[in-house]
Amino acid sequence: MLTFVMLTRLSPTALRSPASFEELESAVMQQIRSKCPQVEWVQNLAILGPCDYLDIFRAPDHDTALQVCTIIRSFGHASTEVWSATEWDRYKELLHQLPKK
């Protein structure tokens, strides 16, 4: 499984009230579970700043990660940024495979 980090910014017109956030989350997650059942959510955070959410998830490939962000964009009237990420221990293993000089 690959790890992905996603920032999401909702459109100002996407939500009508604070309760709308939970309704949106429920609808989006239902679609993701249905269309991308192999995706594993690691962390979901509401954040301050130019974006509303930071999510970390695992997916088997880039195509599946693209499906996840497309679902979020379409339901949340949102913009997303997605990066692939490598866990630090795995990164150190890769470093040890590089030539010493």
Beta strands, then each sheet from edge to edge (+ up, - down):
strand 1: 2-10
strand 2: 40-46
strand 3: 53-59
strand 4: 78-85
sheet 1: 2+ 3- 1+ 4-
end
